Amino acid sequence: MKMLSLAVVVFVSILATGVAKEYREEDLEHGQVYYFNTVTGDSAWERPDEMGHVSTEEDHDGATFWVVDGESTWEIPAELDWRESYDETEKKPFYYNPQEGSFTWEKPACLGWIVVDASTNSEL
C-alpha cells in the first residue's frame, strides 16, 4: 500500500464519543495546536499515531487512516478500536473493543487524546 499524503492544515480530533471533530489550522487565531491525553497526562506537539491521520487523497479525502509498522491502513488496529458506551444500571460510561471482544470501566489511553489551541489552552 502506498503512503498517503497529509495536508498540514487539516486535523481531526477523535473524541471519546467516536465522533470526529474537524477544523482547519488557519481558523485558529495563532495557528498553534498541541495534543493532550486526558487519561495519561501526556502532551505532544506532533499528532499522536493513536489518533489516526486524515487523508487528502481525492478518493479518500477526509477519511482516517493509521500507520502500523510503517505501513498505511484504512483498518483501525485492534488495540486502538475502543468505543464508549453507557451502562444505564451503573449510570456510568464503559469502554468496549469489538475486535478484541473486551470491555473495561476505565477509559483506554488511546481515547484520551484531545487537540488544544496553544494560545488559549482550550480544547478544539
Sine and cosine of phi, psi and omega as CSV:
sin_phi,cos_phi,sin_psi,cos_psi,sin_omega,cos_omega
0.00,0.00,0.73,-0.68,-0.01,-1.00
-0.97,0.23,0.46,-0.89,0.02,-1.00
-0.94,0.35,0.62,-0.78,-0.02,-1.00
-1.00,-0.05,0.55,-0.84,0.02,-1.00
-1.00,0.08,0.48,-0.88,0.01,-1.00
-0.90,-0.44,0.60,-0.80,0.14,-0.99
-1.00,-0.02,0.76,-0.66,-0.03,-1.00
-0.91,0.41,-0.50,0.87,-0.11,-0.99
-0.99,0.11,-0.16,0.99,-0.07,-1.00
-0.92,-0.38,0.77,-0.64,0.05,-1.00
-0.75,-0.67,0.43,-0.90,0.12,-0.99
-0.74,-0.67,0.74,-0.67,0.09,-1.00
-0.98,-0.22,0.87,-0.49,0.04,-1.00
-1.00,0.01,0.92,-0.40,-0.05,-1.00
-1.00,0.09,0.26,-0.97,-0.02,-1.00
-0.86,0.50,-0.37,0.93,0.02,-1.00
-0.97,0.22,-0.15,0.99,-0.04,-1.00
1.00,0.08,0.07,1.00,0.00,-1.00
-1.00,-0.04,0.77,-0.64,0.02,-1.00
-0.99,0.15,0.68,-0.73,0.02,-1.00
-0.91,-0.43,0.90,-0.44,-0.09,-1.00
-0.97,-0.26,0.59,-0.81,0.10,-1.00
-0.43,-0.90,0.22,-0.98,0.01,-1.00
-0.90,-0.45,0.66,-0.75,-0.05,-1.00
-0.84,0.54,-0.60,0.80,-0.04,-1.00
-0.92,0.39,-0.24,0.97,0.07,-1.00
-0.97,0.25,-0.29,0.96,0.01,-1.00
-0.99,0.16,0.61,-0.79,-0.02,-1.00
-0.85,0.52,-0.70,0.72,-0.03,-1.00
-0.95,-0.32,-0.14,0.99,0.10,-1.00
0.95,0.30,0.17,0.99,-0.04,-1.00
-0.93,-0.37,0.82,-0.58,0.04,-1.00
-0.81,-0.58,0.37,-0.93,0.17,-0.98
-0.66,-0.75,0.17,-0.99,-0.08,-1.00
-0.90,-0.43,0.71,-0.70,-0.03,-1.00
-0.77,-0.64,0.70,-0.72,0.02,-1.00
-0.98,-0.19,0.92,-0.39,-0.06,-1.00
-0.94,0.33,-0.23,0.97,0.02,-1.00
-1.00,-0.01,-0.74,0.67,-0.10,-0.99
-0.99,-0.11,-0.35,0.94,-0.08,-1.00
1.00,0.10,0.03,1.00,0.03,-1.00
-0.95,0.32,0.46,-0.89,0.11,-0.99
-0.65,-0.76,0.40,-0.92,-0.04,-1.00
-0.41,-0.91,0.54,-0.84,0.11,-0.99
-0.99,0.15,-0.49,0.87,0.01,-1.00
-1.00,-0.03,0.60,-0.80,0.00,-1.00
-0.88,0.48,0.84,-0.54,0.01,-1.00
-0.91,0.42,0.64,-0.77,0.01,-1.00
-0.86,0.51,-0.48,0.88,0.01,-1.00
-0.87,0.50,-0.42,0.91,-0.02,-1.00
-0.99,0.15,-0.21,0.98,-0.09,-1.00
0.98,0.19,0.06,-1.00,-0.02,-1.00
-0.76,-0.65,0.34,-0.94,-0.06,-1.00
-0.96,-0.30,0.81,-0.59,0.01,-1.00
-0.98,0.21,0.60,-0.80,0.12,-0.99
-0.90,-0.44,0.11,0.99,0.04,-1.00
-0.92,0.39,0.58,-0.81,-0.10,-0.99
-0.80,0.61,-0.70,0.71,-0.05,-1.00
-0.95,0.30,-0.33,0.94,-0.09,-1.00
-0.73,-0.69,0.44,0.90,-0.08,-1.00
-0.82,0.58,0.84,-0.55,0.03,-1.00
1.00,0.02,-0.18,0.98,0.00,-1.00
-0.97,0.25,0.53,-0.85,0.00,-1.00
-1.00,-0.01,0.69,-0.73,0.11,-0.99
-0.74,-0.67,0.32,-0.95,0.00,-1.00
-0.85,-0.52,0.40,-0.92,0.08,-1.00
-0.92,-0.40,0.88,-0.48,-0.02,-1.00
-0.83,-0.56,0.85,-0.52,-0.01,-1.00
0.79,0.61,0.64,0.77,0.06,-1.00
0.99,0.17,0.01,1.00,0.00,-1.00
-0.92,-0.38,0.64,-0.77,0.05,-1.00
-0.99,0.15,0.61,-0.79,0.05,-1.00
-0.56,-0.83,0.58,-0.81,0.07,-1.00
-1.00,0.10,-0.28,0.96,-0.03,-1.00
-1.00,0.07,0.78,-0.63,0.04,-1.00
-0.92,0.39,0.76,-0.65,0.03,-1.00
-0.87,0.49,0.61,-0.79,-0.07,-1.00
-0.80,0.60,-0.65,0.76,-0.06,-1.00
-0.94,0.34,-0.22,0.98,0.01,-1.00
-0.95,-0.31,-0.05,1.00,-0.11,-0.99
-1.00,0.08,0.84,0.53,0.03,-1.00
-0.99,-0.12,0.61,-0.79,0.00,-1.00
-0.75,-0.67,0.51,-0.86,0.01,-1.00
-0.99,-0.13,0.63,-0.78,0.11,-0.99
-0.65,-0.76,-0.03,-1.00,-0.05,-1.00
-0.75,-0.66,0.74,-0.67,0.03,-1.00
-0.99,-0.10,0.93,-0.37,-0.03,-1.00
-0.91,0.41,-0.55,0.84,0.00,-1.00
-0.94,0.35,-0.75,0.66,-0.02,-1.00
-0.99,0.15,-0.28,0.96,-0.02,-1.00
0.86,0.51,0.69,0.72,0.05,-1.00
-0.40,-0.92,0.34,-0.94,0.00,-1.00
-0.96,0.27,0.44,-0.90,0.17,-0.98
-0.70,-0.72,0.23,-0.97,-0.10,-1.00
-0.80,-0.60,0.69,-0.72,-0.02,-1.00
-0.72,-0.69,0.45,-0.89,0.02,-1.00
-0.85,-0.52,0.97,-0.24,-0.07,-1.00
-0.91,0.41,-0.47,0.88,0.00,-1.00
-0.96,0.28,-0.58,0.81,-0.02,-1.00
-1.00,-0.09,-0.23,0.97,-0.02,-1.00
0.93,0.37,0.57,0.82,-0.03,-1.00
-0.81,-0.59,0.29,-0.96,0.08,-1.00
-0.57,-0.82,0.30,-0.95,0.01,-1.00
-0.44,-0.90,0.41,-0.91,0.09,-1.00
-1.00,0.09,-0.37,0.93,-0.03,-1.00
-1.00,0.02,0.72,-0.69,-0.02,-1.00
-0.90,0.44,0.83,-0.56,0.04,-1.00
-0.91,0.42,0.58,-0.82,-0.04,-1.00
-0.84,0.54,-0.55,0.84,-0.04,-1.00
-0.92,0.40,-0.31,0.95,0.05,-1.00
-1.00,-0.04,-0.04,1.00,-0.09,-1.00
-1.00,0.06,-0.16,0.99,-0.09,-1.00
-0.96,0.28,0.75,-0.67,0.12,-0.99
-0.78,-0.63,0.32,-0.95,0.04,-1.00
-0.97,-0.23,0.74,-0.67,-0.09,-1.00
-0.84,-0.54,0.71,-0.71,0.13,-0.99
-0.97,0.25,0.91,-0.42,-0.09,-1.00
-0.90,0.43,-0.44,0.90,-0.04,-1.00
-0.97,0.26,-0.44,0.90,-0.04,-1.00
-0.86,-0.51,-0.13,0.99,-0.09,-1.00
0.83,0.56,0.57,0.82,0.02,-1.00
-0.91,-0.41,0.55,-0.83,0.00,-1.00
-0.93,0.37,0.63,-0.78,0.06,-1.00
-1.00,-0.10,0.00,0.00,0.00,0.00
